[in-house]
Every structure is written in structure tokens, then in C-alpha cells.
């Protein structure tokens, strides 16, 4: 590294997966456009999906941030065939540290700060070596941040498996968390991913600040608990900055024209958009029930269809099913023909942010991943939540019971197949019934609240300015030493 440069240069690190890559890139872009910083985003390479490749390409044109893919690391000798996703990501991010360190030291300009997503918390030691501020970025909601940083305490006081407990877990600043809503790493305490998750909870508070992809008014009680030394402030003694909502930029690919031509012909607030994120799949039985529900509801729909999962009832990040674009193989016979006037079925992928921004879209049947949640809120679209894996059950409870902007099935989709009658009722409730109209009004209120937070003088703009000031101070110190 030559010097501190003519302005602060920030290094961001994203773990694999769109759920982390998109918000990290959007954070980087915001730091460039608002504060004129130079930003380099390091991305840990994985077996990139077409969606990941598309996002990376769009990030490079126009070039607001420099994007560098770190070479993949071989972790085959450190994991087994059944190693869970969180454990794989933690091991991968731990093993990438030497490569990440070398990449930072190879930069021409000395970085003024390092920001990593929460899977990269062990790389904070590199920022310490350089004597610069180190931040952890959670592209999630504040309940998840609270649970992650509080789990080392739960580990000491809870006896037996979390999912076998009869009482909810009390975490300061949060509603009691039911055993069935715990995140995937907490399902089995003997699993490697649980040990990694507890370790993560210990490491993260060692940073200089935590960034969360929400805004103050969305979860003011939980954020307040982080600032109270008698509550979560006992555990997390560094500032927590609410800097969101950051959502992906409108994509406008070639497929947008076809979709918009169809959407333009539909009445306002009449279409349910169905998508389970970049890594979510359903069992064949569940896909069949969903297909029949969409047909029976007689409501307009756009459905992003992926081949059914091979194992288990629902799919997750690294366990997507295989198959081509011939959707008739795994959809009910005649479904595509019978619904061609009211439905648009898309294989594998769709420009989600474009679709949700269209006035014809009135509901989003979603896996409740946080990126999708924010895209739905910022476009004023209410949700039917369908949690599959990771922290999605926690998200779903927040959306339904705390924020009141979503509805869900009576039982968890991960526990049993949800029947066509119940799904049909959910679709009609959100699109047709009075209850759906009330939920839609609540989402619109949150949409305006989020816009205000990002505007000049808003809570998120001010919080990001505080982070930027720390980076500026670090740059001035480095420049003085040069």
C-alpha cells in the first residue's frame, strides 16, 4: 500500500450468496454517492448462480464501486457431506482470511476502514493489524442481530435443545422468541453450525460498530435496547447504526419488457407475485398444492418456478433442485394451459425489484428473506410469508405479529405441506378482502417511513454519516502519519 490516498478508501467484504452480496454492494454504492469515498468490495467466490453473476455484472456497470472476486478456497477437508450451510459459510470465511489479507495489502491505497458482513467477523483482526476502524454489517433485521449477539448467554442458561423448550426465550428489546422460530443454527446444539453461531456471537461485539439494514422507526424498541446499558447494551457495547433500507437497484434486463407488457394489461393491485428467493425451493407435493391454489383462487399471478427440491419438504441455500426450463414436468397436467390468461410462469429467475415496483402487483408470496422483505416494504406491497430456512421464521413472525404487514399459514411450511384451500384463502385475503386492504395501508406507512429515514436529515442518513465521520477521522490520521 502506497498511502492514504486523496480521500477515504473503504474495503467491504461479502460472503457468498445474493442475500449478502446485494446489500453489501448497495451499502458500497451509498458510501460513494453520499460521501465520495472510494470503495472496494471483495466478494468471496462460490459456484455462482446466474443471478449472482447478473448482480456482479450490474455492479460493475456503471462502475461506482470496484468489485474484486477473491479466489475460492478448498474447504473439502474441513467439512463433511452433511455439513450445514452456516457451518460451510463460517469455515469458508475463516479460510479466506489469508487471501483477503493479501488482497488488502496489495491495494495501492491504504484503506481507512473495513466493513464485513457478519459471516466475515473473524476478518476483523486484519483491520486491527492496520489500526483502522472495523464494522460488521447485518443485512438483516434487529431481532436477528439481538439473537446472534445474545446466543452466547442463552448457550449458558438454556438446558437441552432449544426447539424442545416449552417457554419462549426472553431477549431484551425483542418479543419472546418461540422455540419453533429460532434460526437454523440453533435447531441442533450438537451440530457444527451451532458452535460456529455461538462463536460468531462472541466475536461480533469486538468490532467498532454494527450496521443494520433497517431504519430507526421500524424496530425502535430493539434498537433502544442496544443503547441501554442495562439491556442489550450489556452485551454489545459498541454503537449500532440503522442505515437502511438498502434494496437492489432496478435491474431493467431484457426480460423486463415482456413482464411489463403483461403487467400493464392487469388492473392495479391485482397480481400476486410468488417467489422464494435465490435459494428457495419446494417439494413436489407442495408445488402441486400451490399450483392448484393459484388456479382455484382465480387471481392473477406471476410465479417464479424452480424444479422441486430433491430431499426434504423445502429447499435451502445449497440444496436447490435440478432441472431445465420445461416446467410442465413438475406442474399439474394442463396447469400452464389453463392459467395462461391470468398467470405468468417464469423459470428460475425474474427481475423482482422491477415487478414489485409495478402498480398492478398487490401482494408478494415470499420466503421472507430480508432483501425480499425490504423490496416489498419499499414498494408498498403486503406479503404472504412462507419461511423456509435460515432466519426466515424469525422474519415472518416479525412481519406478522410485530409490524402487521403480512399473513401466513397456520402451520410452518417447513413442518408439513400446506393445502391448496389454505393457500387459496391466503391469496384471496391479501388481494380481495378488507383485511388485505388494512395490511396494504400499513405497508404504505412503512414505505413512507423508510423513505424519510434515507432522506436528508433522516435517521438512516444521519447514522451512515456517523459511520462516514469515523472513516474520515481514520483517513486523516493515516494521512498525518504518511
MOCOR-V708598 format. One record per residue. RES is the residue in three letters. OMEGA is omega in degrees with one decimal (NA if undefined). Layout:
res = [RES & RES]
omega = [OMEGA & OMEGA]
//
This chain:
res = [UNK & UNK & UNK & UNK & UNK & UNK & UNK & UNK & UNK & UNK & UNK & UNK & UNK & UNK & UNK & UNK & UNK & UNK & UNK & UNK & UNK & UNK & UNK & UNK & UNK & UNK & UNK & UNK & UNK & UNK & UNK & UNK & UNK & UNK & UNK & UNK & UNK & UNK & UNK & UNK & UNK & UNK & UNK & UNK & UNK & UNK & UNK & UNK & UNK & UNK & UNK & UNK & UNK & UNK & UNK & UNK & UNK & UNK & UNK & UNK & UNK & UNK & UNK & UNK & UNK & UNK & UNK & UNK & UNK & UNK & UNK & UNK & UNK & UNK & UNK & UNK & UNK & UNK & UNK & UNK & UNK & UNK & UNK & UNK & UNK & UNK & UNK & UNK & UNK & UNK & UNK & UNK & UNK & UNK & UNK & UNK & UNK & UNK & UNK & UNK & UNK & UNK & UNK & UNK & UNK & UNK & UNK & UNK & UNK & UNK & UNK & UNK & UNK & UNK & UNK & UNK & UNK & UNK & UNK & UNK & UNK & UNK & UNK & UNK & UNK & UNK & UNK & UNK & UNK & UNK & UNK & UNK & UNK & UNK & UNK & UNK & UNK & UNK & UNK & UNK & UNK & UNK & UNK & UNK & UNK & UNK & UNK & UNK & UNK & UNK & UNK & UNK & UNK & UNK & UNK & UNK & UNK & UNK & UNK & UNK & UNK & UNK & UNK & UNK & UNK & UNK & UNK & UNK & UNK & UNK & UNK & UNK & UNK & UNK & UNK & UNK & UNK & UNK & UNK & UNK & UNK & UNK & UNK & UNK & UNK & UNK & UNK & UNK & UNK & UNK & UNK & UNK & UNK & UNK & UNK & UNK & UNK & UNK & UNK & UNK & UNK & UNK & UNK & UNK & UNK & UNK & UNK & UNK & UNK & UNK & UNK & UNK & UNK & UNK & UNK & UNK & UNK & UNK & UNK & UNK & UNK & UNK & UNK & UNK & UNK & UNK & UNK & UNK & UNK & UNK & UNK & UNK & UNK & UNK & UNK & UNK & UNK & UNK & UNK & UNK & UNK & UNK & UNK & UNK & UNK & UNK & UNK & UNK & UNK & UNK & UNK & UNK & UNK & UNK & UNK & UNK & UNK & UNK & UNK & UNK & UNK & UNK & UNK & UNK & UNK & UNK & UNK & UNK & UNK & UNK & UNK & UNK & UNK & UNK & UNK & UNK & UNK & UNK & UNK & UNK & UNK & UNK & UNK & UNK & UNK & UNK & UNK & UNK & UNK & UNK & UNK & UNK & UNK & UNK & UNK & UNK & UNK & UNK & UNK & UNK & UNK & UNK & UNK & UNK & UNK & UNK & UNK & UNK & UNK & UNK & UNK & UNK & UNK & UNK & UNK & UNK & UNK & UNK & UNK & UNK & UNK & UNK & UNK & UNK & UNK & UNK & UNK & UNK & UNK & UNK & UNK & UNK & UNK & UNK & UNK & UNK & UNK & UNK & UNK & UNK & UNK & UNK & UNK & UNK & UNK & UNK & UNK & UNK & UNK & UNK & UNK & UNK & UNK & UNK & UNK & UNK & UNK & UNK & UNK & UNK & UNK & UNK & UNK & UNK & UNK & UNK & UNK & UNK & UNK & UNK & UNK & UNK & UNK & UNK & UNK & UNK & UNK & UNK & UNK & UNK & UNK & UNK & UNK & UNK & UNK & UNK & UNK & UNK & UNK & UNK & UNK & UNK & UNK & UNK & UNK & UNK & UNK & UNK & UNK & UNK & UNK & UNK & UNK & UNK & UNK & UNK & UNK & UNK & UNK & UNK & UNK & UNK & UNK & UNK & UNK & UNK & UNK & UNK & UNK & UNK & UNK & UNK & UNK & UNK & UNK & UNK & UNK & UNK & UNK & UNK & UNK & UNK & UNK & UNK & UNK & UNK & UNK & UNK & UNK & UNK & UNK & UNK & UNK & UNK & UNK & UNK & UNK & UNK & UNK & UNK & UNK & UNK & UNK & UNK & UNK & UNK & UNK & UNK & UNK & UNK & UNK & UNK & UNK & UNK & UNK & UNK & UNK & UNK & UNK & UNK & UNK & UNK & UNK & UNK & UNK & UNK & UNK & UNK & UNK & UNK & UNK & UNK]
omega = [-174.8 & -175.8 & -178.7 & 179.4 & -178.0 & 177.2 & -178.7 & 176.9 & -177.3 & 176.5 & 177.1 & 179.6 & 178.1 & 171.5 & -177.7 & 174.9 & -178.3 & -179.5 & 177.6 & -175.5 & -176.2 & -179.6 & 176.9 & 177.9 & -179.1 & 174.4 & 178.5 & 179.6 & -178.8 & 178.6 & 177.9 & -172.8 & -177.1 & -171.2 & 177.9 & 175.4 & 166.0 & -176.5 & 170.8 & 178.4 & 174.3 & -178.3 & 177.9 & -176.0 & 173.8 & 174.3 & -169.1 & 172.5 & 175.8 & 180.0 & 179.0 & 178.8 & -180.0 & 179.9 & 179.0 & 179.3 & -179.9 & 179.4 & -177.3 & -178.1 & -6.1 & -172.6 & 174.2 & 178.5 & 173.7 & -179.6 & 179.9 & 176.0 & 174.9 & -179.1 & -179.2 & 176.9 & 179.5 & 179.7 & -175.6 & -179.9 & -176.8 & 179.6 & 176.6 & -178.4 & -178.7 & -178.4 & -177.0 & -173.6 & -177.4 & 178.2 & 178.3 & -179.0 & 179.5 & 178.9 & -179.8 & -178.5 & 176.3 & -177.1 & -178.6 & -173.8 & 179.4 & 179.3 & 178.7 & 178.5 & -179.7 & -179.6 & 178.4 & -178.7 & 178.5 & 179.6 & 178.6 & -177.8 & -179.8 & -179.9 & 178.7 & 179.1 & 176.5 & 175.7 & 180.0 & 170.3 & -165.6 & 175.4 & -178.3 & -173.1 & 179.8 & 176.5 & 177.6 & 178.4 & 180.0 & 177.0 & 178.5 & 177.5 & -176.9 & -179.6 & -178.1 & 179.5 & -179.8 & -177.2 & 173.3 & -177.7 & 175.0 & 174.9 & -171.4 & 177.8 & -172.9 & 175.2 & -179.0 & 176.7 & -180.0 & -179.3 & -178.1 & -177.8 & -179.3 & -174.9 & 174.3 & 176.0 & 177.4 & -179.4 & -178.1 & -172.5 & -178.4 & 178.4 & 178.6 & -177.6 & -179.9 & -175.1 & 178.3 & -179.4 & -179.6 & -179.6 & 176.5 & 179.0 & -177.5 & 179.5 & -177.7 & 176.4 & -177.9 & 167.9 & 176.5 & -177.5 & -178.5 & 179.4 & -178.2 & -179.3 & -177.8 & -179.0 & -175.1 & -177.7 & -177.5 & -176.2 & -179.1 & -175.6 & 178.7 & -177.2 & 180.0 & -176.1 & 176.2 & 178.9 & 177.3 & -178.1 & 177.1 & 178.6 & 178.3 & 179.0 & 177.2 & -173.1 & -171.2 & -178.5 & 178.1 & -178.3 & 178.8 & 179.6 & 179.7 & 176.5 & -178.3 & -177.3 & 172.1 & 171.6 & -169.3 & -174.0 & -178.4 & -178.2 & -174.1 & -179.0 & -179.3 & 178.9 & 176.7 & 179.5 & 177.1 & -177.8 & -179.9 & -176.6 & 177.0 & -177.6 & -179.4 & 176.5 & 174.3 & -174.8 & -178.6 & -174.3 & 176.9 & -179.2 & 173.3 & -174.9 & 174.3 & -170.2 & -174.7 & 7.1 & 172.6 & 176.9 & -176.8 & 178.0 & 175.3 & -169.0 & 177.8 & 175.8 & -177.9 & -178.7 & -177.1 & -177.0 & 179.9 & -177.5 & -178.5 & 175.1 & 179.2 & -178.1 & -178.9 & -179.0 & -176.1 & 176.8 & 178.1 & 174.9 & -176.4 & -171.7 & 170.6 & 178.0 & -175.2 & 178.2 & -177.3 & 174.8 & -175.8 & -176.3 & -174.6 & 175.0 & -179.7 & 171.8 & 178.8 & 178.8 & -178.4 & 176.3 & 179.9 & 179.5 & 179.4 & 179.3 & 179.3 & 179.0 & 178.5 & -179.7 & -176.9 & -177.1 & -177.9 & 176.6 & 178.7 & -177.1 & 164.6 & -176.1 & 173.8 & -171.4 & 172.3 & 177.1 & -178.0 & 178.1 & -176.7 & -177.8 & 173.0 & -176.1 & -179.7 & -177.4 & 176.8 & -166.5 & -175.6 & -174.0 & -178.9 & 179.9 & -179.3 & 176.7 & -179.8 & -175.7 & 179.9 & -174.9 & -179.2 & -179.3 & -174.0 & 171.4 & -179.9 & -178.4 & 178.1 & -176.3 & -177.4 & 179.3 & -176.0 & -174.8 & -173.0 & 180.0 & -175.0 & -174.9 & 175.5 & -177.8 & -175.1 & 179.7 & 167.9 & -167.6 & 172.3 & 176.0 & -169.2 & -177.4 & 175.8 & -177.2 & -176.9 & 179.6 & -176.0 & -177.0 & 179.3 & -177.7 & -175.9 & -179.5 & -179.1 & 172.3 & -165.2 & 174.2 & 179.2 & 166.0 & -168.0 & 175.1 & -179.6 & 177.9 & -178.0 & 177.4 & 178.7 & -179.3 & -175.8 & 173.8 & 176.1 & -176.5 & 177.4 & -171.6 & 159.8 & -173.7 & -172.7 & -173.6 & -177.8 & -172.4 & 178.2 & -178.4 & -171.9 & 177.0 & 177.4 & 177.8 & -177.4 & 179.1 & 177.4 & -175.9 & -176.9 & -168.9 & -178.2 & -175.1 & 176.9 & -177.9 & -177.7 & 171.0 & -178.9 & 179.2 & -177.4 & 178.2 & -179.5 & 176.7 & -179.6 & -178.5 & 179.7 & 177.8 & 178.0 & -174.4 & -176.4 & -179.1 & -178.9 & 179.1 & 178.2 & 179.5 & 178.2 & -179.4 & -179.0 & 178.5 & -174.4 & -176.5 & -169.2 & -170.4 & 179.9 & 178.4 & 179.0 & 178.9 & 178.7 & 178.5 & -179.5 & 178.3 & 179.3 & 178.9 & 179.6 & 176.4 & 178.8 & 176.8 & 179.4 & 178.6 & 178.3 & 178.3 & 179.0 & -178.5 & -177.7 & -177.5 & -179.2 & -177.3 & 179.4 & -174.0 & -178.7 & 177.3 & 179.7 & -179.9 & 179.4 & 176.2 & 177.4 & 175.9 & -179.2 & 179.8 & 176.4 & 178.0 & 178.0 & 179.1 & 178.2 & 179.8 & -179.4 & 177.9 & 179.1 & -178.9 & -179.2 & -179.2 & -174.5 & NA]
//
